[in-house]
């Protein structure tokens, strides 16, 4: 189920977020994209997904060098590549796993 736009992160929320002051750390954007806050003030975008039942964590980049829109695009590309990797591993040529 897709998240409502009101629940998604925005640039102002990310700029204002400080470690220890936010209710949930990491902050969730949806579709496996998270923003992790560190004590030193740094903010990291992460993509969380599963492969063969095991949780995988992909580091996408540091905010603000990586913008929210760029992180969302990288997360989309990462999920797509993971699907193709599963197809390649199991030699599935005509099926795109969703």
C-alpha positions, 0 to 999 in steps of 0.5 A, spaced: 500 500 500 502 506 498 503 512 503 499 518 503 503 524 500 502 527 507 506 522 510 512 523 506 518 526 508 520 533 505 526 538 505 524 542 511 522 536 515 529 533 514 533 540 515 529 541 522 530 534 524 536 533 530 538 527 533 534 526 540 529 531 538 525 526 533 520 521 535 522 516 530 530 515 528 530 513 523 525 517 519 521 513 514 519 516 507 516 510 504 518 504 500 524 502 504 527 509 504 529 512 511 533 518 513 538 516 519 540 521 524 547 521 528 549 524 534 554 528 530 548 531 526 549 528 520 544 525 516 544 519 511 539 516 506 538 508 507 534 503 502 532 497 506 529 491 503 530 484 503 533 478 499 532 471 500 528 473 506 534 476 509 534 484 510 539 488 506 541 495 507 544 500 502 547 506 504 545 511 498 548 518 501 549 523 506 544 529 506 544 535 503 550 532 498 544 528 496 537 531 496 531 528 497 529 527 490 535 524 488 535 519 494 528 517 492 530 516 485 536 512 487 532 508 491 527 506 485 533 504 481 536 500 487 529 496 488 529 495 480 536 492 480 535 488 486 529 485 482 533 484 476 538 480 480 533 476 483 531 474 475 538 473 473 540 468 479 534 464 478 535 464 470 528 467 470 528 471 463 520 472 461 518 474 468 519 481 472 519 479 479 514 484 483 
